[in-house]
Amino acid sequence: MTREGDLVVDPFADSLTTAVASEKLGRSWLVTECMWKYVMGGSTRFAEDSRAGLRLSPDFLRAVA
């Protein structure tokens, strides 16, 4: 269980479900993924989740490049 502001770590990010949920719940997050297709699919999903007002930072985009 985590509290608002806690750091959530997901070493197998896949489609960034953990990152999106963490952002919605006010948690910081750190995710890794070694398969490029999942990184790109997840980053597109994250960027398009307008209901939560989520946006990718330039730092995130540099990290996946």
N, C-alpha and C positions, 0 to 999 in steps of 0.2 A: 504494500500500500504506500502511496506517496502523498505528499502534501503540496499545496500550491507553492511554486518556487523551487521545488526539488528538481534534481537532474535525473532524467530517465535515459538510460543507455540501451541501445538495441544494436548488437553487432551484426545482425542479419536483417537489414532494413527492408528488403524486398520492395513493396509498393508504398513505403513510408507511412503505413497505418499508425505505427507507434508515434511518429513525429506529428502527424495530424492530430491524433488524440491528445498528445501532450500539449500541443499548442492551444487546443480548445480548452483544456483544463488548467492552463496557466503554469505548466511545468516547462522547465528548460529541457532540451533534448540533444542527444548526440547519437547519430546513427552512422553505420558503415555498411557498405554493400560492394562486393567485388564484381558483380555482373552488371555490365554497362546497360543492358536492356532494362533491367529493373530500376536502375538509377534514373534513367530518362523517363520511363513510364511513371515512376513515383514522383519525380519532380514536376511533371506535367499535371498530375493529379493534385499535388500540393498547391501549385500555382493557380489552378482553376477552382479551388474550393472557396468560392466567394462568399458562401453563407457564413463561414467562420471569419471572413476578412483576412485570410492568410495570404502572405506574399513572400516570395523567395528573396532573400537578400543577395546583393552582389557577391558577398563572401561565399554563400552557398553555391552559387553558379561557378565561381572560380574553383571551388573544391572539387566539383564533379568533372571539370574540364580536363 
